[in-house]
Amino acid sequence: MDPITTLAGFPNVAPLAGLDRAWTWSLGPVLHFAGAVTADGRRLLQTNQRGRHDAGLAREVLAFARQHEDALIGDGRPIAAVHGFSPAGYAFDAVAATAPEVHGHHRAQNPDLTGVTYIVFPAFASEVSGASRWMKRGRGT
């Protein structure tokens, strides 16, 4: 699975200005997405916005997530967060990531992409503990 090749085939895809190996795309006027591949190019860090698209916030979230990808992805937790995020004009103080087993994005049209996509989003540190109770209750796979 090559996320870059897959993203190139998305409708309305365009480079995300100011961040290398990152793109934006939308599904109509309401759902907006941005994604950046990880350092090794094998995974996609994706952020989703509903309503007004803030490309600056998307770029900041993806850049922060890429800087901290080792802490956000791959250790079996359904959700992880890294504190210290401070985007201009917002009060967020963390970036969180949900694992592929949790989010289900791309499952219908690009199922291979689902397994390598981590949904990243701005958060407040108090919202995300990173505890894995969700998985322990048998709700994850």
N, C-alpha and C positions, 0 to 999 in steps of 0.2 A: 504494500500500500504506500503510494507516494502522495502525501497530502497536497503538494504543490501542483502536481499534474491534475489531481481531482478538482482543486479550487479553480484552476484555469478554465474548466468547463462550466463553471457556475454562470447563470445568467446575471447580468448587471455587475460582474466582478470588475474591480478597479484597484490599482495599488493604493495603499493607505499612506498618504504623504507623511514623510518624516520618520518612517520606520521601515527598515529593510525587511524583505521577505514577509510582508504583511499586506493584507487586502481587505477591502470592504465589499459588501454586496447587500442587496435588499430584496425583500419579497413584498412588493407593493409599497404603498406610502407609509405603512405602519411598522413593519418589522425590519430592523436594520442589524447587520452583523458585521463584525470585523474579526479577522483572524491573523495570527502570526505563527510560523512554524518554530519549533524549539531549535536549540542550537544544533542538534544533530539532524534536523530536517525530517525526523520520523513521526513527530506528533504535532497536533494543531492546538494552539491555545486560542479559544474563541470567546468573544464577548457579544452579548445580545442586547439590543436596545429596542424599546417599544415607544412609538410616538416620535418625538423630536430626536434626530440623530446628532450626537455630540462626538464628532470625529476626534476632537482633542482629548476627551475623556477616554474614548476607546484606545487611542494611541498610548496614553499614560498607563492605563490598566495593562495593556499588552506588553509594554516595555518593562513595567515593574514585574509582571508575571514571568517574563523571559529572564530577567535578572535573578529571579528567585525560583526558577523552575524545579530545581532539585528538592526544595522544601514543599512545593505545591503538588507534585505529581509522582506517581509510581510506587508508593509504599503500602498500598492496599487500603488506605483510608477512603471512605466515601466522600469526605470533604476535608480540605486543609486550608489554612489561612496563614498569611505572613503579615505581621504588623509593620508599621512605618510608612505606609502609603499616604501621601498628602497632595492630592491633585488640586490645582488652582481652582478656586471658586466652589469647592465642595468640602464637606466636613468628614468624609470617609477617612479611616485610619488603617485600613487593611485591604488586601486583595485576597479573595478566596477562590478556590478551584473545586469543582465537582468532578469526580471520576467518571469515565465512560459507562461504568456499570450503573450509574445513578441517573444520568441525564437523558439518554435516549435520542439526542439530536442526530440527525442524518439517517436514522434507522430506516425510514421508508424509501428514500431515494438514493442514498449512498451508504449502505450498511457497513461496508468495510471502513469507511471514514469514522463511524461511530466509535469503534474500538481504539482509535488513536486521538480522539478529540477530548480535551479538557475544557469545560466551560469555566471561564474566569470572570469575576465580577468585583466591583468595588463594594466594600462592606465596612461595618464597624467591628472592631476586634471583639467586642462583647457579644456579638451575634454568632460567632463561629468558634466552637471549642475544638473541633477536630476529633472529638471523641467518636468512637465507632459503634455506639449503641445501635444505630440503624442497621448496620450489617449484622451485628450479633443477634438481632431479633429474627433473622432469616428473611429479611425483605430484600436483600441484595443478592446478586449472583456472583 
